[in-house]
Amino acid sequence: MRSIFSAVLASVASLSAQAAPTPPASAVPNRILVKFRKGSRMLNVRSANVVGSQLNLSIGSRELGVISQARWIDRQTLAFRFAAGMTPVKAALEANLSKDVEWAQPDYLLSVLPVREGRRSDFSMMSAPEFLRPIFNPFPGGGNSLAADPDYVPAPPLPDTPIADPMNRDAWGLDMVKATDAWKQQMGSTKILVADIDTGVDYTHPDLVNNMWINPSPDPVLKDVVGYDFANNDPKPYDDHGHGTHTSGTIGATGFNGVGLSGVSPRVSIVGIKFITKAGQGTTSDAIRSIDYAISRGVRVMSNSWGGRSDDDLENKALEEAIDRAAKADVLFVAAAGNDGTDNDKDPVYPAAYRLPNVLTVASTTNADRRSFFSNYGKESVHVGAPGSAILSTVPGGKYQKNSGTSMACPHVAGLAALILSERPDLTAVQVKQIIMDTVDPLAALQGMTVTGGRINAAAALRRAKTFGAR
């Protein structure tokens, strides 16, 4: 592993370019995350000055607040700010010397970086027909009660008779993974919640609005109707970057509404969660809050097209423990492998390389069933391949666009997981992961490069799910 957690590029500039070099390491300046040992007297000390002095930190630390404190946690992770003149790495190493500290680490930055293939005019940046223009307002009057607000207008109704989506012919990944065949067995269900943890989502997009989750009981403080924005601490996780709307479309753009294209799961409930800013970066602490929030709202699958790196001295334990909480809550955590063109077994990108039972890591493949040149790989840490080169999907403003990256491969798998759970909601996250891995189409390009050596097959996975566990 490497020194310090670094931002990982989640997409590439073009298919003809060379794989990007590992980006420089980065973390939030003057901040560390600290987890105290179970039974530590620190957990009962509310004065940040006292905590700082007892940690023997000569850096003027003070408590910023609890990063993750939910009913399933019996120990606290706190964030501390320290004075200038010391690096986060040095501050964390010093904090780790305390007998009361289980671990301390920088608040590492995580990142995504989308790629636009060709010109913005490609595929006409197509808009929806006027009759399906979104008039949906998830925040009527600034309130948080949809049913009680007289001005609330719901998402437009779906056609009584299914209408083919005109852009599916250009979404080559759907046919490649046999999603179109899978739909003959299962179209998905809005009862299955998938959290797209990313840059947010255009929840008014005509091809997404019908598949957006609507919180039946918004929190009176958070006022979270369609999800939450942890980057800006507000209940409007709108995508001001573009990356998250694209990944959401691949998961679950509304199918057979005669508009645009379909996601892998034509029916699903997408929970919009934003922790990455317009600049394409987010913090570990906000990623943790996003994961814990998704768990608390009952999601079954998390799609995660972002990441970074770590080292032996200061691993990102805070992020790993949050994903482990998702495992204990029976949530499948789908992760993009990364776009450095490197081996995650030797030079790991996280969260993709965490060896947790609920993590399913995805490499990118091309329309010729080759490994995308930019895609990370790993015989032990990367599980499956999925389409990720020149993928057409939704972008903000009711538009569509091609992007490339393992960021685009990851939501294909998240969408497939949603289809499987729609068919068999009784399956566990680990069982869904196993079904997806067991039913891949073997590819020569992925042999020895991933755990399965294959690219996902949605139709085969659904057939396996129907009989999984039968005697």
C-alpha positions in Angstrom: 0.0 0.0 0.0 1.0 3.6 -0.5 1.7 6.6 1.7 -1.4 8.7 2.4 -4.9 8.2 1.0 -5.0 9.9 -2.5 -7.7 10.9 -4.9 -8.4 8.4 -7.6 -9.5 9.3 -11.0 -12.9 7.7 -11.7 -12.9 8.3 -15.4 -10.5 9.0 -18.3 -10.2 11.8 -20.9 -10.7 9.6 -24.0 -10.5 6.0 -25.0 -7.4 6.7 -27.0 -5.4 8.2 -24.2 -3.0 6.4 -21.9 -4.0 5.4 -18.4 -3.6 8.3 -16.0 -0.8 8.2 -13.5 -1.6 7.8 -9.8 -2.8 11.3 -8.6 -1.2 13.0 -5.7 -2.2 12.2 -2.2 -4.6 14.6 -0.5 -6.5 15.0 2.8 -8.5 17.7 4.5 -5.9 20.1 6.0 -5.7 20.4 9.8 -8.2 17.7 10.5 -8.0 14.1 11.8 -10.5 11.4 12.6 -10.1 9.6 15.9 -11.8 6.5 17.2 -11.4 5.8 21.0 -11.1 2.3 22.4 -14.1 0.6 23.9 -14.4 1.6 27.5 -12.1 4.6 27.1 -12.7 7.4 29.6 -12.5 9.7 26.6 -16.0 8.6 25.5 -17.4 10.3 28.6 -15.4 13.5 28.3 -17.3 16.2 26.6 -14.7 18.9 26.8 -12.6 18.9 23.6 -9.8 20.7 25.4 -9.6 18.0 28.0 -9.7 15.3 25.4 -7.0 17.0 23.4 -4.7 17.4 26.5 -5.2 13.8 27.5 -4.3 12.7 24.0 -1.0 14.5 24.5 -1.7 16.4 21.3 0.4 19.6 21.3 -1.5 20.8 18.3 -4.4 22.7 19.7 -7.0 20.1 18.8 -10.7 20.6 19.4 -13.7 18.5 18.8 -15.5 19.2 15.6 -18.3 16.8 16.1 -19.3 13.2 15.9 -18.9 11.9 12.4 -20.8 8.7 12.8 -23.1 8.0 15.7 -26.0 5.7 15.0 -27.9 3.0 17.0 -25.7 0.2 15.7 -22.4 1.8 16.8 -21.2 1.4 20.4 -18.0 3.5 20.0 -17.5 7.0 18.6 -15.5 8.3 15.8 -14.7 12.0 16.3 -13.2 14.7 14.1 -10.6 17.0 15.5 -9.2 20.2 14.0 -5.6 21.1 14.8 -3.4 24.2 14.4 -1.4 24.9 11.3 2.2 23.7 11.2 1.6 20.0 11.3 0.4 17.6 8.6 -2.6 15.4 9.1 -0.4 12.3 8.8 1.9 13.5 11.6 -1.1 14.5 13.8 -2.7 11.1 13.3 0.5 9.3 14.1 0.9 11.3 17.3 -2.7 10.6 18.3 -2.2 6.9 17.7 0.4 6.9 20.5 -2.4 7.4 23.1 -3.5 4.2 24.9 -7.1 5.5 24.6 -7.1 5.6 20.8 -8.0 2.6 18.7 -6.9 4.5 15.6 -6.5 7.9 14.2 -6.2 9.0 10.5 -6.5 12.0 8.2 -9.9 12.8 6.8 -8.8 11.7 3.3 -10.2 13.2 0.2 -12.1 10.9 -2.3 -12.9 11.7 -5.9 -14.6 11.0 -9.1 -13.9 12.6 -12.5 -16.3 11.9 -15.4 -15.4 11.7 -19.0 -17.3 13.0 -21.9 -16.9 11.0 -25.1 -16.8 13.1 -28.2 -18.7 16.3 -28.5 -21.5 17.5 -26.3 -23.8 17.4 -29.3 -23.4 13.7 -29.7 -26.8 11.9 -29.3 -28.3 15.5 -29.6 -28.0 15.9 -25.8 -31.6 14.7 -26.3 -34.4 16.2 -24.3 -37.6 14.4 -23.3 -40.9 15.0 -25.2 -42.8 18.0 -23.8 -45.6 15.8 -22.4 -43.1 14.2 -20.0 -41.3 17.3 -19.0 -40.8 17.1 -15.2 -43.2 19.2 -13.2 -42.2 17.2 -10.1 -41.1 19.4 -7.1 -39.8 17.2 -4.3 -39.6 20.2 -2.0 -42.9 22.1 -2.3 -43.0 25.3 -0.4 -39.7 24.4 1.2 -41.5 21.8 3.4 -40.9 18.2 3.9 -44.4 16.7 3.8 -45.4 15.7 0.2 -48.9 14.4 1.0 -50.0 17.4 3.0 -48.7 20.1 0.6 -51.5 21.3 -1.7 -49.0 22.4 -4.4 -47.3 19.0 -4.7 -47.5 17.5 -8.2 -46.3 13.9 -8.4 -44.1 12.5 -11.1 -46.0 12.1 -14.4 -47.7 8.7 -14.8 -46.1 6.0 -16.9 -47.8 5.0 -20.1 -50.5 2.3 -19.8 -48.9 0.4 -22.6 -45.1 0.0 -22.5 -43.4 2.1 -25.1 -39.9 1.2 -26.4 -37.1 3.6 -25.3 -35.6 5.1 -28.5 -32.0 5.4 -27.2 -31.6 1.8 -26.0 -30.1 0.9 -29.3 -27.2 3.2 -28.5 -26.8 1.9 -24.9 -24.7 -1.1 -26.0 -24.1 -2.3 -22.5 -27.7 -3.4 -22.0 -27.5 -6.0 -24.8 -23.9 -7.0 -23.8 -24.9 -8.0 -20.3 -28.2 -9.6 -21.6 -30.3 -7.0 -19.6 -32.9 -7.0 -22.5 -33.3 -10.7 -22.1 -33.4 -10.4 -18.3 -36.4 -8.0 -18.6 -38.5 -10.9 -20.0 -38.1 -12.5 -16.6 -38.1 -9.4 -14.3 -38.5 -5.6 -14.8 -37.5 -4.6 -11.3 -39.4 -3.2 -8.4 -39.7 0.2 -6.7 -39.7 -1.7 -3.4 -36.0 -2.2 -3.8 -33.9 0.8 -2.7 -30.6 1.5 -4.3 -28.4 4.3 -2.9 -26.3 6.0 -5.5 -23.6 7.6 -3.3 -22.0 10.1 -5.6 -22.2 13.7 -6.8 -26.0 13.7 -6.4 -28.7 13.2 -9.0 -31.0 15.3 -11.2 -34.1 14.0 -9.5 -36.3 15.9 -11.9 -34.8 14.2 -15.0 -37.7 12.9 -17.1 -36.0 9.5 -17.3 -35.3 9.3 -13.6 -38.2 11.0 -11.8 -40.5 8.0 -11.8 -37.7 5.8 -10.2 -36.6 8.3 -7.5 -37.2 7.2 -3.9 -39.7 9.3 -2.0 -39.2 9.1 1.7 -42.5 8.2 3.3 -41.4 9.6 6.6 -38.9 12.5 6.2 -36.8 13.3 9.2 -38.1 16.4 10.8 -34.6 17.8 11.1 -33.0 16.5 7.8 -36.2 17.0 5.8 -34.9 14.3 3.5 -37.5 13.7 0.8 -35.4 12.1 -2.0 -32.2 11.7 -0.2 -29.6 14.0 1.3 -26.6 16.2 0.4 -23.8 15.6 2.9 -21.4 17.8 1.0 -23.5 20.9 1.7 -25.6 19.6 4.6 -29.0 20.1 3.0 -31.9 17.9 1.9 -31.5 18.7 -1.9 -28.9 16.2 -3.3 -29.0 17.8 -6.8 -26.2 16.9 -9.1 -24.1 20.0 -9.9 -21.3 17.9 -11.4 -22.9 15.3 -13.8 -21.3 12.1 -12.6 -24.0 10.9 -10.3 -26.9 11.5 -12.7 -25.0 9.4 -15.2 -24.5 6.5 -12.8 -28.1 6.7 -11.6 -29.3 6.4 -15.2 -27.3 3.2 -15.7 -28.7 1.8 -12.5 -32.3 2.6 -13.1 -33.4 5.1 -15.8 -37.1 4.4 -16.3 -37.7 1.7 -18.8 -40.4 1.5 -21.5 -41.7 5.0 -21.0 -40.9 6.0 -24.6 -38.3 8.4 -23.3 -34.5 8.2 -23.7 -33.2 4.8 -22.5 -33.6 2.3 -19.7 -31.3 1.5 -16.8 -30.4 -2.1 -16.1 -33.3 -2.2 -13.6 -36.2 -0.4 -15.4 -38.1 -0.2 -12.1 -36.3 0.7 -8.9 -36.1 3.3 -6.2 -33.0 5.4 -6.4 -32.0 7.1 -3.1 -30.0 10.2 -4.1 -27.0 10.7 -1.8 -24.4 13.4 -2.5 -21.1 13.7 -0.7 -18.9 14.8 -3.6 -18.9 18.4 -4.6 -19.1 20.2 -8.0 -15.3 20.0 -8.0 -15.4 16.2 -8.0 -14.1 15.6 -4.4 -15.5 14.6 -1.1 -14.3 13.7 2.3 -14.1 10.4 4.1 -16.2 11.8 6.9 -19.0 12.7 4.5 -18.7 9.3 2.8 -19.2 7.7 6.2 -22.3 9.9 6.9 -23.6 8.9 3.5 -23.2 5.2 4.1 -24.7 5.3 7.6 -27.6 7.4 6.2 -28.3 4.8 3.5 -28.3 2.0 6.0 -30.8 3.8 8.2 -33.2 4.3 5.2 -33.3 0.6 4.4 -31.4 0.4 1.1 -30.4 -3.0 -0.2 -27.6 -1.9 -2.6 -25.1 0.9 -2.6 -23.4 2.0 -5.9 -20.0 3.6 -5.3 -18.1 5.1 -8.3 -15.4 6.8 -6.3 -12.3 6.1 -4.3 -8.7 6.7 -3.2 -5.6 5.1 -1.8 -4.0 4.4 1.6 -0.8 3.0 3.2 0.3 0.6 5.9 0.9 3.3 8.5 -2.5 5.1 8.1 -5.2 3.0 6.5 -8.6 4.5 6.0 -10.1 2.5 8.9 -13.0 4.9 9.2 -14.3 4.1 5.7 -13.7 0.4 6.1 -15.7 0.2 9.3 -18.6 2.1 7.8 -18.7 -0.5 4.9 -18.5 -3.2 7.5 -21.6 -1.7 9.2 -23.3 -2.0 5.8 -22.3 -5.7 5.7 -23.8 -6.3 9.2 -27.0 -4.5 7.9 -27.1 -6.9 4.9 -26.4 -4.2 2.3 -24.4 -5.0 -0.9 -21.7 -2.5 -1.5 -20.8 -2.3 -5.3 -17.5 -0.4 -6.0 -15.7 0.8 -9.1 -12.2 -0.7 -9.4 -10.5 2.5 -10.4 -9.0 3.9 -13.6 -5.2 3.9 -13.2 -4.8 0.7 -15.2 -3.0 -0.9 -12.3 -3.3 -4.0 -10.1 -5.5 -3.5 -7.1 -3.9 -6.6 -5.4 -0.6 -4.8 -5.3 -1.5 -1.1 -5.4 -5.0 -1.0 -4.0 -7.7 1.6 -4.6 -10.3 1.9 -1.8 -13.1 1.2 -1.2 -12.8 -1.2 -4.1 -10.0 -3.3 -2.5 -11.5 -3.8 0.9 -11.8 -7.5 1.6 -15.2 -7.4 3.1 -17.9 -10.0 2.3 -20.4 -7.4 1.0 -18.0 -5.6 -1.3 -18.4 -6.4 -5.0 -15.8 -4.7 -7.1 -16.2 -4.0 -10.8 -13.7 -3.7 -13.7 -14.6 -2.0 -17.0 -15.0 -3.8 -20.4 -15.4 -2.5 -23.9 -18.0 -3.3 -26.6 -15.6 -5.9 -27.9 -15.5 -7.6 -24.5 -11.9 -6.5 -23.8 -10.7 -4.9 -20.6 -10.9 -1.2 -21.0 -7.3 0.1 -21.1 -7.8 2.4 -18.1 -9.5 -0.2 -15.9 -7.8 -1.4 -12.7 -7.8 -5.2 -12.2 -6.9 -7.7 -9.5 -7.1 -11.4 -9.5 -8.0 -11.4 -5.8 -9.7 -8.1 -5.2 -11.7 -7.2 -8.4 -14.6 -9.6 -8.8 -16.3 -9.0 -12.2 -16.3 -7.0 -15.3 -19.1 -4.8 -16.8 -19.4 -2.3 -19.7 -17.6 0.9 -18.9 -16.3 2.4 -22.2 -18.4 5.0 -24.0 -21.6 4.3 -22.0 -24.6 6.4 -22.8 -26.7 7.5 -19.9 -28.6 10.4 -18.3 -27.0 13.7 -17.3 -28.5 16.8 -15.6 -31.0 18.9 -17.4 -33.0 16.1 -19.0 -30.0 15.3 -21.3 -28.0 12.2 -22.2 -24.3 11.7 -22.8 -21.5 9.1 -23.2 -19.0 8.7 -20.4 -16.2 6.2 -19.8 -14.7 4.7 -16.6 -15.1 2.0 -14.1 -17.6 4.5 -12.7 -19.8 3.5 -15.6 -19.2 -0.2 -15.1 -20.1 -0.2 -11.4 -23.8 0.9 -11.8 -24.4 -1.9 -14.3 -23.8 -4.3 -11.5 -25.8 -2.3 -8.9 -28.7 -2.3 -11.4 -28.4 -6.1 -11.8 -28.4 -6.6 -8.0 -31.6 -4.6 -7.8 -33.2 -6.9 -10.5 -32.1 -10.0 -8.5 -33.6 -8.6 -5.3 -36.8 -7.7 -7.1 -37.1 -11.4 -8.0 -35.9 -12.7 -4.7 -36.0 -10.1 -1.9 -35.3 -12.8 0.6 -31.7 -13.2 -0.6 -28.9 -11.8 1.4 -26.3 -9.4 0.1 -23.6 -12.1 0.1 -26.0 -14.4 -1.8 -26.7 -11.8 -4.4 -22.9 -11.2 -4.8 -22.3 -15.0 -5.2 -25.1 -15.3 -7.9 -23.6 -12.4 -9.9 -20.1 -13.9 -9.7 -21.3 -17.5 -10.5 -23.1 -16.5 -13.7 -20.6 -14.4 -15.5 -19.7 -14.9 -19.2 -16.0 -15.9 -19.2 -13.8 -13.5 -21.1 -10.2 -14.1 -22.3 -9.4 -10.5 -21.5 -10.3 -11.0 -17.8 -8.7 -14.3 -17.1 -6.3 -13.9 -14.3 -7.3 -10.3 -14.1 -10.4 -10.7 -11.9 -11.7 -13.2 -9.4 -14.2 -14.6 -11.8 -12.5 -13.9 -15.1 -15.8 -12.8 -16.6 -18.4 -10.1 -17.4 -21.8 -10.1 -15.8 -24.8 -11.8 -17.5 -28.1 -10.4 -16.1 -30.3 -13.0 -17.7 -28.2 -15.9 -16.4 -28.1 -14.3 -12.9 -31.8 -14.0 -12.8 -32.3 -17.6 -13.8 -29.9 -18.6 -11.0 -31.7 -16.4 -8.5 -35.0 -18.0 -9.2 -33.8 -21.4 -8.1 -31.1 -20.3 -5.6 -31.4 -22.4 -2.4 -34.0 -24.8 -3.8 -33.6 -28.4 -2.7 
